[in-house]
Amino acid sequence: SKLSALKPKLFPISAYTLISAIALWGLTANYLLARSIADGYSLPDGISKSYDWLGENTPPRSTVGSVSFATEDEIQLHTHNTVFVPNGANTIAPEEEIWARAAWMAKIYGMDAKKFTNLLENSSMYLFHMRYRDDSPGSSFVHEYALDPAKYEKEYKGKVEKYVNLTQNLDLKNLPFHLDYLYFGPKEKALGKDPNIFIRGLKKVYDKNQVVIYAL
C-alpha cells in the first residue's frame, strides 16, 4: 500500500531533521556565547583607532613605550611598531636589559615603589616568560602563573628592590635605549601618571578617545 511504502522514508527524514535541529541549536548557542564574551576579547574602538593612527603616521619599526605590557602586546600585534620593553619570550635582549627597560618605563610614568614592585611581580610572564615560574607539581591549578618561592627569595626579590632604588636616580635626559613615542591610554592611567609631567619637551601628536601619544 501507499502507507507502507512511505514508512521506510519516514525514519531517514526524521533523523535528518533531528540532526539539523541539533546542529542549528549548537550554532546558535555558540553564536550567543561568542556575543556575550566578545567585549573581553576585542579592542575598544578608541584604542583600535589609536593603533590605526600609529600604523598610518609613524615609521615602520619606530619604538613605542608604555608602562602597560598589555598595551605593548597589542601594539606588537596591531601595528608596525616595536616596543620599548620587549616580551621575554620573543626577544634576544639579555635579562638585565629587560629589567633596566622596565625600570625606565616605571620612572617615565611616575610609578612609586609599591606600584613598580607590583608591576614587576605581576608581569614576570611577560618580562621573563618561564624564567621565574613556579613549576612544582600542581602549581598551575593554584595560580595561572605563580612565582617560584625559592627563586623569588633568592633572585627576584633582590632584583625588584634593586630596580625600585634605581628608579629614584634615573636621569630622564639620558635614556640609554632608543624611544620614539610614548603611549598614554586607560591602562597606563591605571598604572602610572602622564609622562608629560616628568619629561619636558614631549610633543603631543595624538589626543583622542582618552588616548594620548607623545613624540620624543
Contacts in CASP RR format, 6 or more apart in sequence:
PFRMAT RR
TARGET T0000
AUTHOR 0000-0000-0000
METHOD contacts of the structure
MODEL  1
SKLSALKPKLFPISAYTLISAIALWGLTANYLLARSIADGYSLPDGISKS
YDWLGENTPPRSTVGSVSFATEDEIQLHTHNTVFVPNGANTIAPEEEIWA
RAAWMAKIYGMDAKKFTNLLENSSMYLFHMRYRDDSPGSSFVHEYALDPA
KYEKEYKGKVEKYVNLTQNLDLKNLPFHLDYLYFGPKEKALGKDPNIFIR
GLKKVYDKNQVVIYAL
43 51 0 8 1.000
43 74 0 8 1.000
43 78 0 8 1.000
44 209 0 8 1.000
45 209 0 8 1.000
46 208 0 8 1.000
46 209 0 8 1.000
46 210 0 8 1.000
46 211 0 8 1.000
47 74 0 8 1.000
47 185 0 8 1.000
47 186 0 8 1.000
47 209 0 8 1.000
47 211 0 8 1.000
48 78 0 8 1.000
49 208 0 8 1.000
49 209 0 8 1.000
50 183 0 8 1.000
50 185 0 8 1.000
50 206 0 8 1.000
50 208 0 8 1.000
50 209 0 8 1.000
50 211 0 8 1.000
50 213 0 8 1.000
51 74 0 8 1.000
51 75 0 8 1.000
51 78 0 8 1.000
51 79 0 8 1.000
53 206 0 8 1.000
53 213 0 8 1.000
54 64 0 8 1.000
54 75 0 8 1.000
54 79 0 8 1.000
54 80 0 8 1.000
54 81 0 8 1.000
54 181 0 8 1.000
54 213 0 8 1.000
55 79 0 8 1.000
55 80 0 8 1.000
55 81 0 8 1.000
57 205 0 8 1.000
57 206 0 8 1.000
58 64 0 8 1.000
58 79 0 8 1.000
58 80 0 8 1.000
58 81 0 8 1.000
58 180 0 8 1.000
58 181 0 8 1.000
59 180 0 8 1.000
60 80 0 8 1.000
60 81 0 8 1.000
61 80 0 8 1.000
61 81 0 8 1.000
61 82 0 8 1.000
62 81 0 8 1.000
62 82 0 8 1.000
62 180 0 8 1.000
62 181 0 8 1.000
63 81 0 8 1.000
63 82 0 8 1.000
63 83 0 8 1.000
63 84 0 8 1.000
63 178 0 8 1.000
63 179 0 8 1.000
63 180 0 8 1.000
63 181 0 8 1.000
64 72 0 8 1.000
64 75 0 8 1.000
64 79 0 8 1.000
64 81 0 8 1.000
64 82 0 8 1.000
64 83 0 8 1.000
64 84 0 8 1.000
64 180 0 8 1.000
64 181 0 8 1.000
64 182 0 8 1.000
64 183 0 8 1.000
64 213 0 8 1.000
65 72 0 8 1.000
65 83 0 8 1.000
65 84 0 8 1.000
65 85 0 8 1.000
65 105 0 8 1.000
65 179 0 8 1.000
65 181 0 8 1.000
65 182 0 8 1.000
65 183 0 8 1.000
66 72 0 8 1.000
66 75 0 8 1.000
66 83 0 8 1.000
66 84 0 8 1.000
66 85 0 8 1.000
66 105 0 8 1.000
66 182 0 8 1.000
66 183 0 8 1.000
66 184 0 8 1.000
66 187 0 8 1.000
66 188 0 8 1.000
67 105 0 8 1.000
67 106 0 8 1.000
67 108 0 8 1.000
67 109 0 8 1.000
67 111 0 8 1.000
67 119 0 8 1.000
67 188 0 8 1.000
67 191 0 8 1.000
67 192 0 8 1.000
68 187 0 8 1.000
68 188 0 8 1.000
68 190 0 8 1.000
68 191 0 8 1.000
69 85 0 8 1.000
69 87 0 8 1.000
69 123 0 8 1.000
69 126 0 8 1.000
69 127 0 8 1.000
70 187 0 8 1.000
71 183 0 8 1.000
71 185 0 8 1.000
71 187 0 8 1.000
71 188 0 8 1.000
72 83 0 8 1.000
72 84 0 8 1.000
72 85 0 8 1.000
72 87 0 8 1.000
73 87 0 8 1.000
73 126 0 8 1.000
75 81 0 8 1.000
75 83 0 8 1.000
75 183 0 8 1.000
76 82 0 8 1.000
76 83 0 8 1.000
76 87 0 8 1.000
76 90 0 8 1.000
81 181 0 8 1.000
84 101 0 8 1.000
84 104 0 8 1.000
84 105 0 8 1.000
84 177 0 8 1.000
84 179 0 8 1.000
85 98 0 8 1.000
85 101 0 8 1.000
85 102 0 8 1.000
85 105 0 8 1.000
85 127 0 8 1.000
86 93 0 8 1.000
86 98 0 8 1.000
86 101 0 8 1.000
87 126 0 8 1.000
87 127 0 8 1.000
87 129 0 8 1.000
88 98 0 8 1.000
88 126 0 8 1.000
88 127 0 8 1.000
88 128 0 8 1.000
88 129 0 8 1.000
89 129 0 8 1.000
91 98 0 8 1.000
93 101 0 8 1.000
95 128 0 8 1.000
95 131 0 8 1.000
97 177 0 8 1.000
98 127 0 8 1.000
98 128 0 8 1.000
99 127 0 8 1.000
99 159 0 8 1.000
99 163 0 8 1.000
100 163 0 8 1.000
100 166 0 8 1.000
100 176 0 8 1.000
100 177 0 8 1.000
101 177 0 8 1.000
102 119 0 8 1.000
102 120 0 8 1.000
102 123 0 8 1.000
102 127 0 8 1.000
102 163 0 8 1.000
103 116 0 8 1.000
103 163 0 8 1.000
103 166 0 8 1.000
103 167 0 8 1.000
103 170 0 8 1.000
104 170 0 8 1.000
104 175 0 8 1.000
104 176 0 8 1.000
104 177 0 8 1.000
106 115 0 8 1.000
106 116 0 8 1.000
106 119 0 8 1.000
106 163 0 8 1.000
106 167 0 8 1.000
107 167 0 8 1.000
107 170 0 8 1.000
107 172 0 8 1.000
107 198 0 8 1.000
108 172 0 8 1.000
108 182 0 8 1.000
108 195 0 8 1.000
108 198 0 8 1.000
108 199 0 8 1.000
109 184 0 8 1.000
109 188 0 8 1.000
109 191 0 8 1.000
109 192 0 8 1.000
109 193 0 8 1.000
109 195 0 8 1.000
109 198 0 8 1.000
110 192 0 8 1.000
110 193 0 8 1.000
110 195 0 8 1.000
110 197 0 8 1.000
110 198 0 8 1.000
111 119 0 8 1.000
111 167 0 8 1.000
111 191 0 8 1.000
111 192 0 8 1.000
111 193 0 8 1.000
113 164 0 8 1.000
113 167 0 8 1.000
115 191 0 8 1.000
115 192 0 8 1.000
116 160 0 8 1.000
116 163 0 8 1.000
116 164 0 8 1.000
116 167 0 8 1.000
117 160 0 8 1.000
117 164 0 8 1.000
119 191 0 8 1.000
120 127 0 8 1.000
120 156 0 8 1.000
120 159 0 8 1.000
120 160 0 8 1.000
120 163 0 8 1.000
121 147 0 8 1.000
121 156 0 8 1.000
121 160 0 8 1.000
124 131 0 8 1.000
124 132 0 8 1.000
124 133 0 8 1.000
124 145 0 8 1.000
124 147 0 8 1.000
124 156 0 8 1.000
125 133 0 8 1.000
125 145 0 8 1.000
132 147 0 8 1.000
132 148 0 8 1.000
132 151 0 8 1.000
132 152 0 8 1.000
132 155 0 8 1.000
132 156 0 8 1.000
133 145 0 8 1.000
133 146 0 8 1.000
133 147 0 8 1.000
133 148 0 8 1.000
134 143 0 8 1.000
134 146 0 8 1.000
134 147 0 8 1.000
134 148 0 8 1.000
134 149 0 8 1.000
135 148 0 8 1.000
136 148 0 8 1.000
139 146 0 8 1.000
147 156 0 8 1.000
172 198 0 8 1.000
172 199 0 8 1.000
179 216 0 8 1.000
180 215 0 8 1.000
180 216 0 8 1.000
181 205 0 8 1.000
181 213 0 8 1.000
181 214 0 8 1.000
181 215 0 8 1.000
181 216 0 8 1.000
182 195 0 8 1.000
182 199 0 8 1.000
182 202 0 8 1.000
182 213 0 8 1.000
182 214 0 8 1.000
182 216 0 8 1.000
183 211 0 8 1.000
183 213 0 8 1.000
184 194 0 8 1.000
184 195 0 8 1.000
184 196 0 8 1.000
184 211 0 8 1.000
184 212 0 8 1.000
184 213 0 8 1.000
184 214 0 8 1.000
185 210 0 8 1.000
185 211 0 8 1.000
185 212 0 8 1.000
186 210 0 8 1.000
186 211 0 8 1.000
189 210 0 8 1.000
194 212 0 8 1.000
195 202 0 8 1.000
195 214 0 8 1.000
196 202 0 8 1.000
196 204 0 8 1.000
196 212 0 8 1.000
196 214 0 8 1.000
199 216 0 8 1.000
202 214 0 8 1.000
202 215 0 8 1.000
202 216 0 8 1.000
203 214 0 8 1.000
203 215 0 8 1.000
203 216 0 8 1.000
204 212 0 8 1.000
204 213 0 8 1.000
204 214 0 8 1.000
205 213 0 8 1.000
205 214 0 8 1.000
205 215 0 8 1.000
206 212 0 8 1.000
206 213 0 8 1.000
207 213 0 8 1.000
END
